[in-house]
């Protein structure tokens, strides 16, 4: 029996900016995104519990993609074992101003150092991004106990120019970046001008007609070989 299969899909950069040159001022206090949780304190002074998280939005092109990994440039993560990043993908709301419905989450890597580094996160289960749909990648701090409850998602660009780090890619276009509270992802809805370093990768999902044509091509080649 002859197995019919399409050519193996190649991983591609759906969208991201890690390929852009690292610019100056990427670690200045005005040019980083702190992802944190502030516990409630009865004081004095009274400090209300608060979250700060970040989301980056994008709209898919004409092709569906199956997500394979997302890489983030982080620092200060893994302090005292209490940092607990939660990386997720949500659909965007109608106005593309905030995350709406959870699509999937990612498994955390091992954080061996608190130095600035690129960390790869893998989907906890299959995530398919649909052609023409809009999404947000969200990065949150979900641990609420411990001695260090913050880490940095590094930003690109200089303090006055972010244009060279606008995320681009083969499969999607950048919309907006958002920051805000939580724990609900829908609260990450304030407009941000900073482009955080990331790269979302995946493989294009072939249309059924393309898969059929590829299979017919394989059959044709096999038939020719048998006649030789």
N, CA, C and O of each residue as an XYZ file, in Angstrom:
912
protein
N       0.851     -1.193      0.000
C       0.000      0.000      0.000
C       0.877      1.230      0.000
O       1.834      1.312      0.770
N       0.564      2.183     -0.850
C       1.380      3.385     -0.984
C       0.848      4.475     -0.075
O      -0.326      4.835     -0.156
N       1.705      5.004      0.793
C       1.311      6.105      1.681
C       1.404      7.410      0.919
O       2.368      7.648      0.192
N       0.388      8.263      1.087
C       0.367      9.564      0.439
C       0.661     10.625      1.481
O      -0.033     10.693      2.496
N       1.665     11.450      1.262
C       1.999     12.502      2.231
C       2.495     13.720      1.503
O       3.145     13.625      0.461
N       2.177     14.882      2.072
C       2.680     16.137      1.534
C       4.107     16.339      2.000
O       4.562     15.695      2.945
N       4.807     17.237      1.331
C       6.170     17.552      1.761
C       6.143     18.094      3.175
O       5.237     18.845      3.537
N       7.118     17.724      3.969
C       7.151     18.154      5.361
C       7.202     19.668      5.453
O       7.940     20.334      4.727
N       6.380     20.202      6.382
C       6.280     21.654      6.528
C       7.531     22.200      7.190
O       8.153     21.547      8.028
N       7.881     23.405      6.794
C       9.051     24.069      7.361
C       8.607     25.089      8.401
O       7.649     25.831      8.182
N       9.310     25.124      9.540
C       9.003     26.107     10.568
C       9.360     27.502     10.062
O      10.369     27.691      9.383
N       8.525     28.463     10.401
C       8.730     29.833      9.941
C       8.459     30.794     11.086
O       7.806     30.443     12.068
N       8.967     32.005     10.947
C       8.664     33.059     11.908
C       7.294     33.632     11.551
O       7.146     34.326     10.545
N       6.320     33.344     12.361
C       4.985     33.887     12.128
C       5.025     35.399     12.315
O       4.552     36.151     11.463
N       5.592     35.835     13.437
C       5.799     37.259     13.697
C       6.792     37.397     14.848
O       6.853     36.533     15.722
N       7.562     38.472     14.853
C       8.518     38.715     15.926
C       9.529     39.767     15.534
O       9.483     40.313     14.432
N      10.452     40.049     16.454
C      11.475     41.060     16.196
C      12.850     40.674     16.741
O      13.740     41.521     16.814
N      13.037     39.413     17.124
C      14.337     39.010     17.673
C      15.455     39.098     16.645
O      16.630     39.160     17.007
N      15.096     39.103     15.357
C      16.121     39.205     14.318
C      16.622     40.633     14.151
O      17.647     40.856     13.507
N      15.910     41.608     14.725
C      16.339     43.004     14.610
C      17.600     43.238     15.435
O      17.808     42.559     16.440
N      18.448     44.187     15.030
C      19.656     44.456     15.807
C      19.313     44.984     17.189
O      18.379     45.771     17.347
N      20.069     44.550     18.186
C      19.865     45.049     19.544
C      20.317     46.503     19.592
O      21.451     46.826     19.237
N      19.423     47.366     20.032
C      19.730     48.791     20.062
C      20.106     49.243     21.460
O      19.999     48.481     22.421
N      20.545     50.478     21.565
C      20.956     51.004     22.864
C      19.750     51.273     23.748
O      18.611     51.338     23.284
N      20.032     51.428     25.036
C      19.002     51.748     26.017
C      17.967     50.644     26.210
O      16.861     50.914     26.677
N      18.305     49.418     25.863
C      17.301     48.363     25.983
C      17.077     47.932     27.428
O      16.102     47.236     27.712
N      17.944     48.324     28.339
C      17.753     47.913     29.723
C      17.555     49.088     30.669
O      17.543     48.895     31.885
N      17.400     50.301     30.146
C      17.138     51.451     31.003
C      15.787     51.341     31.659
O      14.887     50.693     31.124
N      15.624     51.976     32.831
C      14.383     51.827     33.580
C      13.176     52.326     32.806
O      12.054     51.898     33.075
N      13.386     53.227     31.845
C      12.272     53.737     31.055
C      12.020     52.884     29.819
O      11.134     53.190     29.021
N      12.782     51.834     29.661
C      12.699     51.080     28.407
C      12.582     49.581     28.619
O      13.058     48.789     27.806
N      11.942     49.197     29.724
C      11.678     47.791     29.982
C      10.243     47.655     30.473
O       9.627     48.626     30.911
N       9.734     46.459     30.394
C       8.395     46.174     30.896
C       8.516     45.258     32.097
O       8.928     44.105     31.971
N       8.157     45.769     33.252
C       8.158     44.952     34.454
C       6.837     44.199     34.529
O       5.764     44.801     34.516
N       6.928     42.886     34.608
C       5.754     42.041     34.759
C       5.740     41.584     36.208
O       6.629     40.844     36.631
N       4.748     42.011     36.972
C       4.846     41.792     38.408
C       3.496     41.660     39.086
O       2.439     41.920     38.512
N       3.590     41.240     40.346
C       2.437     41.197     41.233
C       2.835     41.876     42.535
O       3.851     41.523     43.133
N       2.050     42.838     42.974
C       2.271     43.518     44.248
C       1.259     43.005     45.263
O       0.061     43.228     45.092
N       1.706     42.321     46.319
C       0.757     41.766     47.284
C       0.055     42.867     48.081
O       0.566     43.979     48.214
N      -1.110     42.538     48.599
C      -1.833     43.460     49.472
C      -1.084     43.603     50.787
O      -0.568     42.628     51.331
N      -1.033     44.831     51.289
C      -0.429     45.090     52.583
C      -1.357     45.995     53.386
O      -1.826     47.018     52.886
N      -1.617     45.614     54.632
C      -2.497     46.412     55.481
C      -1.826     47.699     55.942
O      -2.466     48.606     56.474
N      -0.516     47.748     55.722
C       0.195     48.983     56.032
C       0.494     49.172     57.506
O       0.445     48.216     58.279
N       0.810     50.429     57.910
C       0.777     51.569     56.977
C       2.036     51.642     56.101
O       3.108     51.217     56.531
N       1.912     52.183     54.859
C       0.640     52.553     54.216
C      -0.042     51.316     53.634
O       0.596     50.283     53.428
N      -1.333     51.431     53.374
C      -2.084     50.351     52.747
C      -1.671     50.242     51.281
O      -1.654     51.242     50.563
N      -1.341     49.042     50.841
C      -0.993     48.801     49.434
C      -1.957     47.760     48.890
O      -1.971     46.621     49.358
N      -2.752     48.134     47.918
C      -3.692     47.189     47.318
C      -2.960     46.217     46.408
O      -1.998     46.586     45.736
N      -3.414     44.992     46.390
C      -2.829     44.003     45.484
C      -3.001     44.475     44.045
O      -4.063     44.966     43.663
N      -1.947     44.322     43.254
C      -2.006     44.829     41.878
C      -1.130     43.982     40.977
O      -0.128     43.412     41.411
N      -1.525     43.910     39.717
C      -0.774     43.197     38.694
C      -0.308     44.188     37.630
O      -0.931     45.227     37.412
N       0.791     43.848     36.976
C       1.168     44.546     35.749
C       1.582     43.488     34.739
O       2.462     42.672     35.015
N       0.955     43.501     33.576
C       1.216     42.497     32.549
C       1.297     43.180     31.200
O       1.002     44.369     31.075
N       1.702     42.416     30.180
C       1.881     42.973     28.840
C       1.274     42.034     27.813
O       1.261     40.816     27.992
N       0.765     42.629     26.721
C       0.212     41.859     25.618
C       0.637     42.492     24.303
O       0.683     43.716     24.186
N       0.947     41.667     23.318
C       1.279     42.164     21.988
C       0.298     41.557     20.994
O       0.064     40.348     20.994
N      -0.277     42.412     20.145
C      -1.331     41.972     19.244
C      -0.869     41.837     17.806
O       0.049     42.529     17.366
N      -1.519     40.935     17.078
C      -1.186     40.737     15.672
C      -2.391     40.157     14.947
O      -3.278     39.569     15.565
N      -2.413     40.330     13.632
C      -3.461     39.772     12.784
C      -2.830     38.836     11.766
O      -1.845     39.181     11.113
N      -3.401     37.660     11.641
C      -2.871     36.649     10.734
C      -3.126     37.029      9.279
O      -4.073     37.749      8.960
N      -2.256     36.526      8.408
C      -2.415     36.724      6.984
C      -3.386     35.714      6.397
O      -4.379     35.361      7.033
N      -3.101     35.242      5.178
C      -4.034     34.390      4.440
C      -3.868     32.904      4.735
O      -4.536     32.075      4.116
N      -2.979     32.552      5.680
C      -2.674     31.142      5.939
C      -2.823     30.815      7.416
O      -2.420     31.601      8.274
N      -3.404     29.650      7.713
C      -3.420     29.140      9.082
C      -2.010     28.681      9.458
O      -1.250     28.221      8.606
N      -1.669     28.813     10.751
C      -0.381     28.322     11.238
C      -0.580     27.523     12.519
O      -1.400     27.868     13.370
N       0.194     26.444     12.632
C       0.265     25.678     13.866
C       1.484     26.164     14.648
O       2.603     26.132     14.135
N       1.275     26.607     15.871
C       2.342     27.222     16.666
C       3.287     26.149     17.203
O       2.843     25.126     17.724
N       4.591     26.390     17.074
C       5.582     25.444     17.593
C       6.303     25.978     18.830
O       6.616     25.212     19.741
N       6.566     27.284     18.869
C       7.277     27.851     20.013
C       7.156     29.360     20.013
O       6.895     29.975     18.979
N       7.348     29.951     21.184
C       7.512     31.392     21.285
C       8.735     31.650     22.150
O       8.897     31.040     23.207
N       9.597     32.559     21.698
C      10.816     32.904     22.418
C      10.701     34.332     22.924
O      10.359     35.239     22.165
N      10.987     34.534     24.212
C      10.929     35.849     24.837
C      12.297     36.216     25.383
O      13.011     35.358     25.903
N      12.667     37.481     25.268
C      13.903     37.972     25.890
C      13.541     38.549     27.254
O      12.917     39.605     27.353
N      13.950     37.827     28.316
C      13.591     38.181     29.682
C      14.827     38.410     30.528
O      15.922     37.972     30.176
N      14.648     39.099     31.646
C      15.695     39.227     32.649
C      15.045     39.232     34.028
O      13.868     39.558     34.175
N      15.833     38.865     35.033
C      15.320     38.851     36.399
C      14.299     37.772     36.668
O      13.597     37.814     37.678
N      14.209     36.800     35.770
C      13.222     35.740     35.954
C      13.869     34.576     36.694
O      15.036     34.263     36.458
N      13.125     33.936     37.580
C      13.663     32.821     38.346
C      14.240     33.215     39.682
O      14.818     32.374     40.370
N      14.099     34.496     40.080
C      14.605     34.921     41.384
C      13.954     34.134     42.515
O      12.729     34.091     42.630
N      14.775     33.519     43.338
C      14.303     32.796     44.532
C      13.266     31.728     44.206
O      12.579     31.229     45.097
N      13.154     31.380     42.933
C      12.195     30.361     42.548
C      10.747     30.794     42.636
O       9.847     29.958     42.559
N      10.503     32.104     42.798
C       9.126     32.553     42.995
C       8.524     33.213     41.764
O       7.321     33.474     41.748
N       9.311     33.491     40.739
C       8.745     34.031     39.506
C       7.989     32.926     38.781
O       8.489     31.811     38.632
N       6.789     33.243     38.335
C       5.993     32.243     37.631
C       5.346     32.881     36.412
O       4.162     33.214     36.450
N       6.097     33.059     35.334
C       5.508     33.644     34.130
C       4.398     32.754     33.579
O       4.496     31.527     33.600
N       3.358     33.388     33.092
C       2.305     32.687     32.362
C       2.229     33.309     30.978
O       1.856     34.473     30.832
N       2.587     32.523     29.955
C       2.564     32.979     28.569
C       1.385     32.311     27.879
O       1.237     31.089     27.922
N       0.551     33.120     27.246
C      -0.680     32.615     26.642
C      -0.953     33.308     25.317
O      -0.362     34.345     25.014
N      -1.844     32.734     24.539
C      -2.392     33.394     23.351
C      -3.904     33.477     23.505
O      -4.570     32.489     23.814
N      -4.430     34.678     23.282
C      -5.864     34.940     23.324
C      -6.316     35.477     21.974
O      -5.528     36.064     21.232
N      -7.581     35.271     21.665
C      -8.161     36.030     20.562
C      -8.247     37.489     20.995
O      -8.297     37.785     22.189
N      -8.265     38.392     20.029
C      -8.456     39.812     20.337
C      -9.943     40.137     20.364
O     -10.737     39.493     19.678
N     -10.319     41.145     21.164
C     -11.708     41.578     21.147
C     -12.016     42.294     19.835
O     -11.131     42.457     18.996
N     -13.262     42.720     19.656
C     -13.701     43.276     18.373
C     -12.893     44.500     17.954
O     -12.637     44.698     16.767
N     -12.497     45.308     18.908
C     -11.734     46.503     18.576
C     -10.230     46.301     18.583
O      -9.463     47.230     18.331
N      -9.814     45.062     18.877
C      -8.389     44.713     18.972
C      -7.681     45.572     20.015
O      -6.533     45.977     19.833
N      -8.398     45.843     21.126
C      -7.838     46.671     22.198
C      -7.492     45.867     23.442
O      -6.907     46.406     24.381
N      -7.847     44.576     23.462
C      -7.589     43.752     24.645
C      -7.758     42.284     24.295
O      -8.463     41.949     23.344
N      -7.109     41.397     25.066
C      -7.335     39.968     24.886
C      -8.779     39.608     25.235
O      -9.396     40.243     26.090
N      -9.312     38.576     24.561
C     -10.703     38.181     24.786
C     -10.806     36.734     25.255
O     -11.040     36.492     26.440
N     -10.637     35.766     24.356
C     -10.852     34.351     24.676
C      -9.535     33.585     24.617
O      -8.774     33.710     23.657
N      -9.278     32.797     25.644
C      -8.041     32.022     25.699
C      -8.004     30.978     24.589
O      -8.953     30.218     24.400
N      -6.885     30.956     23.856
C      -6.659     29.953     22.810
C      -5.753     28.840     23.328
O      -6.008     27.662     23.077
N      -4.697     29.211     24.051
C      -3.786     28.209     24.578
C      -2.718     28.826     25.450
O      -2.488     30.034     25.399
N      -2.061     27.998     26.254
C      -0.979     28.438     27.122
C       0.309     27.714     26.746
O       0.304     26.778     25.947
N       1.415     28.169     27.341
C       2.734     27.628     27.039
C       3.391     27.094     28.305
O       3.148     27.586     29.407
N       4.229     26.079     28.124
C       4.971     25.489     29.231
C       6.251     26.272     29.478
O       6.983     26.584     28.539
N       6.521     26.590     30.733
C       7.717     27.354     31.069
C       8.980     26.510     30.930
O       8.972     25.317     31.234
N      10.069     27.134     30.467
C      11.363     26.440     30.475
C      11.968     26.481     31.874
O      11.356     27.008     32.804
N      13.154     25.932     32.020
C      13.903     26.062     33.269
C      14.649     27.391     33.250
O      15.368     27.690     32.297
N      14.480     28.179     34.293
C      15.155     29.477     34.369
C      16.423     29.313     35.204
O      16.395     29.375     36.433
N      17.544     29.100     34.493
C      18.797     28.801     35.175
C      19.538     30.058     35.607
O      20.470     29.974     36.408
N      19.148     31.212     35.099
C      19.861     32.451     35.408
C      18.886     33.607     35.390
O      17.878     33.583     34.683
N      19.205     34.631     36.188
C      18.383     35.842     36.176
C      18.915     36.873     35.184
O      18.347     37.958     35.052
N      20.007     36.541     34.483
C      20.573     37.459     33.492
C      19.658     37.539     32.281
O      18.816     36.666     32.068
N      19.828     38.599     31.487
C      19.050     38.748     30.267
C      19.355     37.597     29.318
O      20.515     37.339     28.999
N      18.317     36.912     28.872
C      18.492     35.755     27.989
C      17.200     35.520     27.222
O      16.144     36.057     27.558
N      17.315     34.702     26.184
C      16.153     34.334     25.387
C      15.660     32.964     25.830
O      16.410     31.988     25.826
N      14.394     32.906     26.210
C      13.796     31.682     26.735
C      12.708     31.197     25.786
O      11.856     31.973     25.354
N      12.747     29.906     25.466
C      11.764     29.304     24.562
C      10.647     28.655     25.362
O      10.900     27.869     26.275
N       9.411     28.986     25.015
C       8.215     28.423     25.626
C       7.490     27.591     24.571
O       7.383     28.001     23.415
N       6.990     26.415     24.977
C       6.330     25.512     24.040
C       4.854     25.355     24.407
O       4.506     25.361     25.588
N       3.987     25.214     23.405
C       2.550     25.082     23.696
C       2.263     23.901     24.613
O       2.828     22.820     24.445
N       1.381     24.117     25.584
C       0.970     23.031     26.467
C       0.144     22.007     25.704
O       0.144     20.823     26.040
N      -0.563     22.468     24.671
C      -1.293     21.597     23.745
C      -1.353     22.328     22.412
O      -0.929     23.480     22.314
N      -1.877     21.669     21.389
C      -1.842     22.245     20.056
C      -2.539     23.605     19.966
O      -3.635     23.785     20.498
N      -1.892     24.562     19.286
C      -2.470     25.888     19.054
C      -2.425     26.159     17.558
O      -1.349     26.165     16.959
N      -3.576     26.380     16.957
C      -3.656     26.743     15.546
C      -4.207     28.155     15.427
O      -5.278     28.457     15.956
N      -3.476     29.020     14.734
C      -3.883     30.404     14.502
C      -4.534     30.483     13.132
O      -3.950     30.062     12.134
N      -5.737     31.021     13.087
C      -6.539     30.991     11.873
C      -6.293     32.204     10.991
O      -6.110     33.316     11.487
N      -6.290     31.988      9.702
C      -6.084     33.062      8.725
C      -7.090     34.182      8.947
O      -8.285     33.940      9.119
N      -6.579     35.427      8.940
C      -7.439     36.595      9.062
C      -7.863     36.935     10.470
O      -8.455     37.993     10.686
N      -7.585     36.080     11.435
C      -8.003     36.324     12.815
C      -6.954     37.169     13.550
O      -5.782     37.191     13.173
N      -7.399     37.862     14.604
C      -6.512     38.713     15.398
C      -6.317     38.104     16.784
O      -7.249     37.555     17.371
N      -5.096     38.209     17.296
C      -4.725     37.580     18.558
C      -3.860     38.502     19.399
O      -3.342     39.512     18.922
N      -3.716     38.121     20.678
C      -2.749     38.735     21.581
C      -1.907     37.643     22.227
O      -2.427     36.608     22.644
N      -0.599     37.886     22.304
C       0.279     37.107     23.166
C       0.326     37.845     24.496
O       0.628     39.039     24.523
N       0.034     37.165     25.598
C       0.060     37.805     26.909
C       1.164     37.203     27.775
O       1.433     36.004     27.723
N       1.792     38.063     28.570
C       2.820     37.630     29.517
C       2.432     38.185     30.878
O       2.377     39.400     31.069
N       2.164     37.292     31.821
C       1.695     37.677     33.146
C       2.544     37.016     34.229
O       3.204     36.005     33.989
N       2.513     37.606     35.422
C       3.096     37.002     36.614
C       1.943     36.430     37.419
O       1.058     37.172     37.846
N       1.941     35.104     37.635
C       0.791     34.485     38.284
C       1.074     34.029     39.711
O       0.143     33.700     40.447
N       2.346     34.002     40.117
C       2.649     33.624     41.488
C       2.352     34.800     42.410
O       2.778     35.922     42.134
N       1.635     34.563     43.491
C       1.253     35.641     44.402
C       1.896     35.514     45.776
O       1.560     36.277     46.683
N       2.812     34.567     45.949
C       3.527     34.421     47.217
C       5.014     34.286     46.936
O       5.415     33.738     45.910
N       5.832     34.792     47.862
C       7.273     34.684     47.693
C       7.943     36.024     47.901
O       7.288     37.033     48.164
N       9.264     36.018     47.778
C      10.038     37.225     48.073
C      10.324     38.078     46.850
O      10.696     39.242     46.994
N      10.165     37.541     45.669
C      10.425     38.300     44.438
C       9.364     37.938     43.423
O       9.327     36.815     42.922
N       8.500     38.894     43.121
C       7.344     38.607     42.276
C       7.343     39.459     41.018
O       6.288     39.893     40.554
N       8.526     39.697     40.470
C       8.594     40.484     39.240
C       9.739     39.999     38.363
O      10.727     39.448     38.847
N       9.583     40.216     37.071
C      10.655     39.975     36.117
C      10.487     40.972     34.988
O       9.488     41.688     34.937
N      11.459     41.027     34.075
C      11.470     42.021     33.005
C      11.302     41.333     31.651
O      12.013     40.379     31.336
N      10.368     41.821     30.869
C      10.277     41.459     29.458
C      10.933     42.603     28.698
O      10.369     43.690     28.576
N      12.138     42.341     28.187
C      12.949     43.401     27.606
C      12.275     44.039     26.393
O      11.613     43.366     25.602
N      12.460     45.359     26.265
C      11.919     46.119     25.143
C      13.001     46.379     24.105
O      14.192     46.367     24.415
N      12.572     46.614     22.876
C      13.496     46.999     21.822
C      13.468     48.491     21.586
O      12.668     49.210     22.185
N      14.336     48.951     20.720
C      14.383     50.362     20.364
C      15.141     51.203     21.370
O      15.607     50.697     22.391
N      15.260     52.466     21.083
C      15.861     53.421     22.009
C      14.744     54.150     22.741
O      13.565     53.890     22.498
N      15.103     55.049     23.623
C      14.079     55.769     24.368
C      13.252     56.676     23.471
O      12.164     57.101     23.861
N      13.749     56.981     22.270
C      13.023     57.894     21.376
C      12.621     57.254     20.053
O      11.918     57.881     19.261
N      13.052     56.021     19.797
C      12.763     55.433     18.492
C      12.576     53.928     18.610
O      13.511     53.204     18.951
N      11.367     53.464     18.328
C      11.068     52.035     18.357
C      10.843     51.450     16.973
O      10.553     50.260     16.849
N      10.973     52.266     15.926
C      10.518     51.836     14.607
C      11.268     50.632     14.067
O      10.711     49.843     13.304
N      12.537     50.482     14.459
C      13.314     49.372     13.902
C      13.016     48.047     14.585
O      13.568     47.020     14.191
N      12.165     48.042     15.589
C      11.859     46.792     16.275
C      10.371     46.454     16.201
O       9.882     45.655     17.000
N       9.647     47.049     15.256
C       8.252     46.667     15.040
C       8.228     45.204     14.598
O       8.913     44.851     13.638
N       7.466     44.350     15.263
C       7.448     42.929     14.889
C       6.947     42.719     13.461
O       5.978     43.344     13.030
N       7.618     41.836     12.745
C       7.214     41.467     11.390
C       7.336     39.955     11.273
O       7.892     39.301     12.156
N       6.816     39.402     10.184
C       6.942     37.968      9.997
C       6.257     37.487      8.742
O       5.610     38.251      8.026
N       6.413     36.215      8.498
C       5.871     35.594      7.300
C       4.367     35.395      7.387
O       3.678     35.376      6.366
N       3.855     35.246      8.605
C       2.469     34.839      8.737
C       1.511     35.843      9.322
O       0.305     35.594      9.336
N       2.011     37.009      9.823
C       1.111     37.936     10.497
C       1.679     39.349     10.460
O       2.853     39.552     10.151
N       0.821     40.329     10.782
C       1.235     41.728     10.892
C       0.928     42.241     12.287
O      -0.042     41.825     12.921
N       1.776     43.157     12.755
C       1.639     43.710     14.104
C       0.435     44.641     14.199
O       0.171     45.415     13.279
N      -0.292     44.567     15.309
C      -1.388     45.489     15.572
C      -0.956     46.516     16.622
O      -0.405     47.561     16.274
N      -1.201     46.231     17.892
C      -0.800     47.138     18.969
C      -0.221     46.329     20.114
O      -0.368     45.108     20.172
N       0.445     47.035     21.030
C       0.885     46.442     22.290
C       0.042     47.041     23.411
O      -0.383     48.193     23.323
N      -0.196     46.271     24.454
C      -1.046     46.701     25.558
C      -0.406     46.337     26.893
O       0.337     45.359     26.988
N      -0.698     47.131     27.924
C      -0.276     46.787     29.279
C      -1.447     47.021     30.216
O      -2.421     47.681     29.856
N      -1.346     46.477     31.421
C      -2.432     46.679     32.369
C      -2.413     45.668     33.483
O      -1.448     44.923     33.657
N      -3.503     45.652     34.242
C      -3.581     44.820     35.426
C      -4.083     43.436     35.132
O      -3.993     42.942     34.007
N      -4.610     42.821     36.157
C      -5.079     41.461     36.049
C      -5.799     41.094     37.322
O      -6.182     41.981     38.084
N      -5.996     39.817     37.577
C      -5.438     38.695     36.817
C      -6.147     38.397     35.497
O      -5.633     37.627     34.686
N      -7.324     38.997     35.267
C      -8.013     38.746     34.004
C      -7.228     39.357     32.851
O      -6.826     40.518     32.924
N      -7.004     38.590     31.789
C      -6.241     39.083     30.645
C      -6.942     40.254     29.967
O      -6.283     41.091     29.351
N      -8.267     40.328     30.071
C      -9.011     41.429     29.449
C      -8.654     42.777     30.041
O      -8.935     43.813     29.438
N      -8.030     42.778     31.233
C      -7.612     44.034     31.871
C      -6.308     44.570     31.294
O      -5.891     45.676     31.639
N      -5.656     43.803     30.421
C      -4.416     44.273     29.781
C      -4.837     45.069     28.544
O      -4.767     44.570     27.421
N      -5.270     46.300     28.759
C      -5.949     47.032     27.688
C      -5.495     48.473     27.495
O      -6.118     49.208     26.730
N      -4.424     48.897     28.168
C      -3.911     50.254     27.980
C      -2.858     50.260     26.879
O      -1.975     49.403     26.852
N      -2.954     51.222     25.977
C      -2.058     51.257     24.818
C      -0.613     51.479     25.245
O      -0.331     52.337     26.082
N       0.299     50.702     24.667
C       1.734     50.813     24.942
C       2.477     51.126     23.651
O       2.117     50.634     22.581
N       3.510     51.943     23.758
C       4.319     52.288     22.582
C       5.584     51.448     22.488
O       6.369     51.621     21.556
N       5.795     50.541     23.437
C       7.033     49.765     23.486
C       6.876     48.416     22.801
O       5.864     47.736     22.972
N       7.887     48.034     22.024
C       7.893     46.740     21.342
C       8.812     45.787     22.098
O      10.035     45.927     22.062
N       8.215     44.824     22.777
C       9.007     43.843     23.517
C       9.606     42.815     22.566
O       9.048     42.523     21.509
N      10.765     42.267     22.968
C      11.462     41.299     22.132
C      10.788     39.936     22.221
O      10.640     39.375     23.306
N      10.378     39.407     21.062
C       9.801     38.067     21.033
C       9.863     37.513     19.611
O      10.115     38.239     18.650
N       9.625     36.201     19.508
C       9.532     35.562     18.198
C       8.580     34.376     18.295
O       8.812     33.440     19.061
N       7.508     34.426     17.511
C       6.517     33.362     17.462
C       6.764     32.540     16.200
O       6.783     33.080     15.094
N       6.951     31.243     16.371
C       7.253     30.379     15.235
C       6.200     29.286     15.085
O       5.542     28.891     16.047
N       6.061     28.808     13.849
C       5.121     27.735     13.591
C       5.213     27.261     12.161
O       6.056     27.725     11.394
N       4.344     26.338     11.805
C       4.326     25.786     10.454
C       2.986     26.091      9.805
O       1.936     26.027     10.444
N       3.045     26.424      8.525
C       1.827     26.714      7.775
C       0.990     25.442      7.660
O       1.517     24.351      7.440
N      -0.318     25.605      7.812
C      -1.243     24.481      7.669
C      -1.746     24.481      6.230
O      -2.450     25.409      5.833
N      -1.404     23.461      5.438
C      -1.804     23.466      4.022
C      -3.312     23.354      3.874
O      -3.974     22.688      4.671
N      -3.852     24.004      2.858
C      -5.264     23.860      2.542
C      -5.516     22.435      2.054
O      -4.615     21.812      1.491
N      -6.726     21.908      2.260
C      -7.010     20.524      1.812
C      -6.676     20.280      0.348
O      -6.182     19.210     -0.008
N      -6.945     21.269     -0.505
C      -6.660     21.092     -1.929
C      -5.166     20.956     -2.177
O      -4.740     20.202     -3.051
N      -4.370     21.695     -1.398
C      -2.911     21.612     -1.552
C      -2.404     20.241     -1.140
O      -1.523     19.677     -1.788
N      -2.970     19.700     -0.046
C      -2.550     18.382      0.418
C      -2.908     17.312     -0.608
O      -2.135     16.385     -0.850
N      -4.097     17.453     -1.213
C      -4.510     16.479     -2.228
C      -3.583     16.528     -3.432
O      -3.174     15.486     -3.944
N      -3.250     17.733     -3.889
C      -2.350     17.873     -5.037
C      -0.984     17.285     -4.732
O      -0.367     16.640     -5.581
N      -0.510     17.519     -3.488
C       0.790     16.954     -3.121
C       0.744     15.436     -3.134
O       1.689     14.778     -3.570
N      -0.379     14.881     -2.646
C      -0.516     13.426     -2.662
C      -0.574     12.868     -4.059
O       0.031     11.835     -4.345
N      -1.308     13.551     -4.947
C      -1.370     13.101     -6.335
C      -0.003     13.167     -7.000
O       0.349     12.312     -7.813
N       0.762     14.196     -6.643
C       2.122     14.304     -7.181
C       2.976     13.140     -6.741
O       3.755     12.600     -7.526
N       2.831     12.745     -5.465
C       3.606     11.612     -4.959
C       3.208     10.324     -5.667
O       4.064      9.497     -5.980
N       1.896     10.147     -5.925
C       1.440      8.967     -6.647
C       1.988      8.924     -8.067
O       2.385      7.873     -8.569
N       2.000     10.087     -8.698
C       2.500     10.159    -10.073
C       3.959      9.769    -10.148
O       4.362      9.014    -11.033
N       4.757     10.283     -9.219
C       6.180      9.957     -9.195
C       6.388      8.468     -8.951
O       7.223      7.830     -9.592
N       5.596      7.913     -7.991
C       5.731      6.483     -7.693
C       5.359      5.636     -8.905
O       6.010      4.628     -9.181
N       4.304      6.043     -9.639
C       3.893      5.304    -10.824
C       4.956      5.298    -11.891
O       5.195      4.275    -12.533
N       5.597      6.431    -12.086
C       6.671      6.523    -13.087
C       7.818      5.612    -12.723
O       8.393      4.958    -13.593
N       8.163      5.559    -11.433
C       9.278      4.720    -10.993
C       8.975      3.239    -11.236
O       9.860      2.470    -11.612
N       7.695      2.842    -11.014
C       7.332      1.445    -11.222
C       7.427      1.047    -12.694
O       7.758     -0.095    -13.012
N       7.134      1.998    -13.596
C       7.177      1.682    -15.033
C       8.603      1.625    -15.562
O       8.851      1.021    -16.606
N       9.543      2.245    -14.856
C      10.933      2.265    -15.334
C      11.610      0.917    -15.120
O      12.781      0.752    -15.463
